[in-house]
Structures are given as structure tokens and as C-alpha cells.
Amino acid sequence: AMVQTSGVGRSAGRVVLLSLVAVVAYVLLALRVETDLTDEDVAAIGVLGVGPACDGVIGDFESELSCLRAIQTSVLAIGDDTCGTWADRIEPASFIERGYGCCFDRSRFIEKAARHYGFETRHLFMIVPKWGLSITNVLPLGQSSHAASEILTSRGWLGVDSVHPFILVDGAG
């Protein structure tokens, strides 16, 4: 006796398989961000003028905090917060040259500057889901979003905003 398989079942299986392949490809390709500092990055970081506040501060929390505030203040002072186009490079030198950039330009610059001075960093990208559905996070629906940074200090991970002079530290440090 031959068993017949449903065309609908095979079709659904293909959709699931293709969806899985698409998600894996997205994670491996689109979410991979180069973290190495280039000579161009180092030159752009020099424009910030934060060397005196940042050189050799790792290990002393108050000095680390002063450095991160100096980096944040200097990056926030560059140009205006007009968003670029999809074709704009999201790198410190390009941001300085353009004279404008969104939260993602500024957080990228803050993170590269912090890494230059010896900090470990993590990139935060927050999305407000369309219609309250998290599944929409991967779709290009014009959802509200924000990028910020977490930077490892001697007291743990510290949140550093990219468009407001706001660092997540309480009154007790």
C-alpha cells in the first residue's frame, strides 16, 4: 500500500524551512557588526578631544564615569540629530563629515571611542513593536526605535544614551 502525503503539508514544511533559513541568514549576516577600530576611527576619536579625561582611567569608577561623560558630551555636540539615509555610512568619520546623525550614528561613535580607551561595550537597539506584536520587529514597518550603549565599568555595565546627556547611574553610583 502506498501512503500519499498531502501537498498542503509539504507546502507548510517548505514555508517553515524557508522562514528558518531566512532568520538564520538575518542573524548571521545582518546582525554581524564589525567592532575593530580602523585608523579612520582613531582619527575621528581624536577629534573628540577626550584623551585627557580618558587615558588610563580603567579601574577607577569615578574616572571611568568622567571619561564616559566626556565622550558622550563630545559626540552629542556634533551637528544635529537629523537622520541620514540608508546609503550613509554609520562610522565616526562619516558622521563628523556629514555633521548630522541619529541615535545609531552617535551610539556607534560612543562605543568605538569607549573601546579605544579600553572599555568593553555592548550595543542596545530597542524597538517599539508595531501593533504590540514582537514578531513585527524584523519587518520594515517604520517602527519607533532607539539605539544606545552599555559600557563595562569597574562597577558593572553602565547604560549611556546616544541623544540625551543621560547615563544610568543612581545617586549612590
C-alpha positions, 0 to 999 in steps of 0.5 A: 500500500502506498501512503500519499502525503498531502501537498498542503503539508509539504507546502507548510514544511517548505514555508517553515524551512524557508522562514528558518533559513531566512532568520538564520541568514538575518542573524548571521549576516545582518546582525554581524557588526564589525567592532575593530577600530580602523585608523579612520576611527582613531582619527575621528576619536581624536577629534573628540578631544577626550584623551585627557579625561580618558587615558588610563582611567580603567579601574577607577569608577569615578574616572571611568564615569568622567571619561564616559561623560566626556565622550558622550558630551563630545559626540552629542555636540556634533551637528544635529540629530537629523537622520541620514539615509540608508546609503550613509555610512554609520562610522565616526568619520562619516558622521563628523563629515556629514555633521548630522546623525541619529541615535545609531550614528552617535551610539556607534561613535560612543562605543568605538571611542569607549573601546579605544580607551579600553572599555568593553561595550555592548550595543542596545537597539530597542524597538517599539513593536508595531501593533504590540506584536514582537514578531513585527520587529524584523519587518520594515514597518517604520517602527519607533526605535532607539539605539544606545550603549552599555559600557563595562565599568569597574562597577558593572555595565553602565547604560549611556544614551546616544541623544540625551546627556543621560547615563544610568547611574543612581545617586549612590553610583 
